[in-house]
């Protein structure tokens, strides 16, 4: 399985952020104590999971991710306690990768040394942009230079996997700005790049994440109107697709391989282990997400953890799993979900694998045959019945999210 531990603490809130976060501020000692409190809650929730689902303790963990929020705000003692608990109580193996997320402000050289000492081998950093003006409009206090410094520090310390997040479609961002971001990535050479389009619709609607208690600042109409009146603008849809093309073509030209969509790894390093576990057609294993706003799923069901910190902590303190919802998939929904996830890998769908998992069904028979033929007629997919494969075209790869959400 793929295992997540969410620590929702942040020292600031990005203006595009919809995720459940808890702001911590004040003197360093006070902020550290508040952050460590969320380690207590996370461990307490993990114990509840282990009590309710004892088989979790023995399930091999492919990758363990400590995400947020900004878990890099945690003091070293809290990180040590968190990693120690999960190592001792879940099915870690010699091959289990441990990944830690943070932002450039808190992934300092000192913090990176601590993570390396504790056995973390993979890093994810929310760079978002290297353009100082775009960063400032997004509400992020760090500079592009600090982002580069993080990459160089991580490389110097020998981390096996260094991933940076880039966003496009941000306020006042231009195609040339994204092109400059690409130049910095190519120059610094991180292991992986995750590219994300700005979403101003609620994540819960687009199924790209779990929404928090309140909308992002940029989702508030009055705030958006004030920005427009002051001369700020969001890129048009056409500009967003140009930005995407700059990133996809530029990263491919620099030797990065895309798998799944908008996840790029240097040749020979990808695809990412945890994404393979989750979405590859022959795998699609379970994930368990522990922490505020977590989303857990297996082939048969999914569960969403509370996003309101008050309800979350009350549930933990009363000994209840803090689940806000749980959904069981019908057989048809399981099949549809499997196809959509496999399509997101941008790899050919193989009918042989589909029939083995769903006896009596075939990608080359109805209803799938008609759906894929319709995509082929629009130049978005190719269907090879002799090879038993369905493959997205270049345009289909670009529009894969729309295809998943509307055509399947």
C-alpha positions in Angstrom: 0.0 0.0 0.0 0.9 3.7 -0.2 0.9 5.4 3.2 0.5 9.1 3.9 0.9 11.0 7.1 -0.6 14.5 6.9 0.7 17.3 9.2 -1.5 20.3 8.3 0.6 23.0 9.9 1.6 26.1 7.8 3.2 29.4 8.7 1.3 31.2 6.0 -1.7 30.5 3.7 -1.2 30.7 -0.1 -3.9 32.6 -1.9 -4.6 29.7 -4.1 -4.7 27.1 -1.4 -7.9 25.1 -0.6 -6.4 22.3 1.5 -7.1 21.9 5.2 -4.3 23.8 7.0 -3.7 25.0 10.5 -1.7 28.3 10.8 1.0 28.4 13.4 2.8 31.6 14.3 4.5 33.3 17.2 7.8 32.7 18.9 9.8 29.7 17.6 9.3 27.7 20.7 5.6 28.3 20.7 5.2 27.5 17.0 7.3 24.3 17.4 5.0 23.2 20.3 1.9 23.8 18.3 3.3 21.9 15.3 4.4 19.0 17.6 0.8 18.8 18.9 -0.3 17.7 15.4 2.2 14.9 15.6 0.4 13.7 18.7 -2.9 13.8 16.9 -1.5 12.0 13.9 -0.1 9.2 15.9 -3.3 8.9 17.9 -5.3 8.6 14.7 -2.9 6.0 13.3 -3.4 3.9 16.4 -7.2 4.1 15.8 -6.7 2.9 12.2 -4.5 0.0 13.5 -7.1 -1.0 16.1 -10.0 -0.9 13.5 -8.0 -2.5 10.6 -5.4 -4.7 12.2 -4.2 -6.0 8.7 -2.7 -2.6 8.0 0.2 -3.4 10.4 1.4 -6.2 8.1 0.7 -4.7 4.6 4.0 -3.9 2.9 4.4 -0.1 2.5 5.7 0.9 -0.9 6.2 4.5 0.0 5.6 6.5 3.1 5.0 10.2 2.5 4.9 12.9 5.2 2.9 15.7 3.6 1.0 18.7 4.7 0.5 21.5 5.2 4.2 22.1 5.8 5.6 19.3 7.9 9.1 20.8 7.4 8.0 23.2 10.2 8.3 20.4 12.7 11.2 20.4 15.1 13.7 17.6 14.8 12.4 15.8 17.9 8.9 15.7 16.5 10.0 14.4 13.1 12.0 11.7 14.9 9.0 10.7 17.0 6.7 10.6 13.9 9.0 8.5 11.7 9.9 6.2 14.6 6.2 5.4 15.3 5.4 4.6 11.7 8.5 2.4 11.3 7.7 0.4 14.4 3.9 0.0 13.7 3.5 -0.4 9.9 4.9 -2.8 7.3 8.1 -0.9 6.4 10.5 -3.0 4.4 14.1 -2.3 3.3 12.7 -1.1 0.0 10.2 1.4 1.6 11.0 4.9 0.5 10.4 7.8 2.9 9.5 11.1 1.4 9.1 14.4 3.2 7.4 17.6 1.9 8.1 21.2 2.7 8.4 24.7 1.3 11.6 26.5 0.5 11.4 28.7 3.6 11.6 25.8 6.0 13.5 23.2 4.0 16.8 24.8 5.2 20.2 23.2 5.0 19.9 22.4 8.7 16.5 20.8 8.3 17.7 18.8 5.3 20.6 17.5 7.3 18.1 16.3 10.0 16.0 14.6 7.4 18.9 12.8 5.8 20.0 11.6 9.3 16.6 10.2 9.9 16.5 8.1 6.7 14.5 10.3 4.4 15.6 9.8 0.9 13.0 11.7 -1.1 12.0 15.3 -0.9 9.0 17.2 -2.4 9.2 21.0 -2.4 6.3 23.4 -3.3 8.4 25.8 -5.3 5.3 26.8 -7.5 7.4 29.4 -9.4 10.8 30.9 -9.6 9.4 34.4 -10.5 9.5 36.7 -7.5 6.5 38.8 -8.7 4.3 35.7 -9.2 5.4 34.3 -5.8 4.5 37.5 -4.0 1.1 37.7 -5.6 0.5 34.1 -4.5 1.2 35.1 -0.9 4.4 33.1 -0.7 7.2 34.8 1.3 10.2 33.1 -0.2 12.1 34.1 -3.4 13.0 32.2 -6.5 16.6 32.4 -5.4 15.7 30.6 -2.2 14.0 27.8 -4.3 17.3 27.3 -6.2 19.2 27.3 -3.0 17.0 24.4 -1.7 17.7 22.3 -4.8 21.4 22.9 -4.5 21.5 22.1 -0.8 19.5 18.9 -1.3 21.7 17.8 -4.2 24.8 18.5 -2.1 23.5 16.3 0.7 22.9 13.4 -1.6 19.1 13.0 -1.5 18.1 10.3 -4.1 14.9 12.0 -5.2 14.3 15.8 -5.3 11.0 16.8 -6.6 9.7 20.4 -7.1 6.1 21.5 -7.7 5.4 24.1 -10.4 2.1 25.8 -11.0 0.8 27.5 -14.1 -2.1 29.8 -14.6 -1.2 31.9 -11.5 -2.1 35.6 -11.1 0.1 37.8 -13.3 1.9 34.8 -14.7 2.9 35.0 -18.3 4.1 32.4 -20.8 7.5 33.9 -20.7 7.5 33.6 -16.9 6.8 29.9 -17.2 9.5 29.6 -19.9 12.0 31.1 -17.4 10.8 28.7 -14.7 11.6 25.9 -17.2 15.0 27.3 -17.8 15.8 27.2 -14.0 14.6 23.6 -13.7 16.7 22.5 -16.6 19.7 24.4 -15.2 19.3 23.0 -11.6 18.3 19.5 -12.7 15.9 18.2 -9.9 15.0 14.5 -10.2 11.3 15.2 -10.8 8.9 18.1 -11.5 5.2 18.0 -10.8 3.2 20.6 -12.8 -0.2 21.7 -11.7 -2.8 24.1 -13.3 -4.4 26.6 -11.0 -7.9 25.5 -10.1 -10.3 28.1 -9.0 -13.2 25.7 -8.8 -13.5 23.8 -5.6 -11.3 20.7 -5.5 -14.2 18.6 -4.3 -15.9 19.3 -7.6 -12.9 18.6 -9.8 -11.7 15.6 -7.8 -8.2 16.9 -7.7 -7.9 17.0 -3.9 -9.8 17.5 -0.7 -11.2 21.0 0.0 -10.7 22.6 3.4 -13.2 24.5 5.6 -13.0 27.7 3.6 -12.3 28.7 0.0 -9.0 30.0 -1.2 -8.6 33.8 -1.2 -8.7 33.8 -5.0 -12.0 32.0 -5.0 -13.8 34.9 -3.3 -15.5 37.1 -5.9 -15.1 40.4 -4.1 -11.3 39.7 -3.7 -11.0 38.8 -7.3 -12.8 42.0 -8.4 -10.4 44.1 -6.3 -7.5 42.4 -8.0 -8.9 43.0 -11.4 -9.6 46.7 -10.6 -6.0 47.1 -9.5 -4.8 45.8 -12.9 -4.0 42.2 -12.1 -5.1 39.4 -14.3 -5.2 35.6 -14.6 -3.9 34.0 -17.8 -6.6 33.1 -20.4 -7.4 29.5 -21.1 -5.4 29.8 -24.3 -2.4 31.1 -22.4 -2.7 28.3 -19.9 -2.5 25.7 -22.6 0.6 27.5 -24.0 2.1 27.3 -20.5 1.4 23.6 -20.3 2.9 23.1 -23.8 6.1 25.0 -22.7 6.5 22.7 -19.7 5.6 19.4 -21.3 7.7 20.0 -24.5 10.5 21.7 -22.6 10.8 19.0 -20.0 10.6 16.2 -22.6 13.4 18.0 -24.5 15.5 18.1 -21.4 15.2 14.3 -20.9 12.3 14.1 -18.5 9.6 11.5 -19.0 5.9 12.1 -18.2 4.2 9.3 -16.3 1.5 9.9 -15.1 0.1 13.1 -16.6 2.1 16.2 -15.5 4.5 14.1 -13.3 7.9 14.3 -14.9 11.0 12.4 -13.9 14.5 12.4 -15.3 15.0 9.5 -17.7 15.8 6.4 -15.8 14.3 7.6 -12.5 10.6 7.4 -13.1 7.8 6.8 -12.9 7.4 7.7 -9.2 7.0 4.6 -7.1 3.9 5.8 -5.2 2.1 6.9 -8.4 2.8 3.6 -10.0 1.4 1.8 -7.0 -1.7 4.0 -7.2 -2.5 4.3 -10.9 -0.7 1.8 -13.1 -3.2 -0.6 -14.7 -1.6 -3.7 -13.3 -1.3 -2.3 -9.8 -3.7 0.3 -8.4 -3.1 -0.7 -4.8 -4.6 0.8 -1.7 -3.6 4.1 0.0 -4.1 5.0 3.6 -4.0 8.7 4.5 -3.7 9.6 8.1 -4.2 13.2 9.2 -6.5 16.2 8.7 -8.2 16.0 5.3 -6.7 12.7 4.3 -8.2 10.7 1.4 -7.9 6.9 1.7 -9.0 4.4 -0.9 -8.8 0.8 -2.2 -10.3 -0.8 -5.2 -13.7 -1.2 -3.4 -14.2 2.0 -1.5 -12.8 5.4 -0.3 -13.0 7.4 2.9 -12.4 11.1 3.5 -11.1 12.3 6.8 -12.5 15.4 8.5 -11.3 18.7 7.1 -12.5 20.8 10.1 -9.8 20.7 12.8 -12.3 21.1 15.6 -14.3 18.1 14.6 -11.1 16.2 13.8 -9.6 16.7 17.2 -12.9 16.0 19.0 -13.2 12.6 17.2 -9.6 11.7 18.1 -10.0 12.6 21.7 -13.2 10.5 22.0 -11.5 7.5 20.4 -13.3 7.6 17.0 -11.8 7.5 13.6 -12.3 11.0 12.3 -13.9 10.1 9.0 -16.3 12.6 7.4 -17.5 10.2 4.7 -17.1 6.7 3.4 -18.2 5.4 0.1 -18.4 1.9 -1.3 -18.0 1.6 -5.0 -20.4 -0.5 -7.1 -18.9 -3.0 -9.5 -19.5 -0.6 -12.4 -17.9 2.2 -10.5 -14.9 0.1 -9.6 -14.3 -0.7 -13.3 -14.8 2.9 -14.4 -12.4 4.2 -11.7 -9.8 1.6 -12.7 -9.9 2.7 -16.4 -9.7 6.4 -15.5 -6.7 5.9 -13.3 -4.9 3.8 -15.9 -5.6 6.4 -18.6 -4.0 9.1 -16.4 -0.7 7.2 -16.7 -0.5 8.1 -20.4 0.5 4.5 -21.0 -1.5 2.3 -23.4 -4.5 0.6 -21.9 -4.2 -3.2 -22.3 -7.3 -5.2 -22.8 -5.6 -8.3 -21.5 -5.0 -6.7 -18.1 -8.6 -5.3 -18.0 -10.2 -8.7 -18.8 -8.1 -10.4 -16.1 -9.3 -7.9 -13.5 -12.9 -7.6 -14.7 -14.0 -11.0 -16.1 -16.7 -10.7 -18.7 -15.7 -7.1 -19.6 -13.5 -5.9 -22.4 -12.2 -2.5 -23.5 -12.9 -3.6 -27.0 -16.6 -4.4 -26.3 -19.5 -2.1 -25.2 -19.7 0.2 -23.5 -16.0 0.9 -23.6 -15.6 0.3 -27.3 -18.1 3.0 -28.2 -16.5 5.5 -25.8 -13.0 4.9 -27.1 -14.2 4.9 -30.7 -15.7 8.4 -30.1 -12.4 9.6 -28.8 -10.6 8.1 -31.8 -13.0 9.9 -34.1 -12.0 13.2 -32.5 -8.3 12.5 -32.8 -7.8 11.9 -29.1 -7.1 8.2 -29.0 -6.1 5.3 -31.1 -7.7 1.8 -30.8 -5.6 -1.2 -32.0 -7.9 -4.2 -31.8 -5.3 -6.6 -33.0 -2.9 -5.6 -30.2 -5.7 -5.1 -27.7 -4.6 -1.6 -26.8 -6.0 1.9 -26.5 -3.5 4.7 -26.7 -3.9 8.5 -26.3 -2.7 10.7 -29.1 -0.7 13.9 -28.4 -4.0 15.9 -28.1 -5.5 13.2 -26.0 -2.5 13.4 -23.6 -3.0 17.1 -23.3 -6.7 16.8 -22.6 -6.5 13.6 -20.5 -8.0 15.2 -17.4 -11.0 16.5 -19.4 -11.4 13.1 -21.0 -11.4 11.4 -17.7 -13.9 13.8 -16.2 -16.3 14.0 -19.1 -16.0 11.2 -21.6 -15.6 8.2 -19.3 
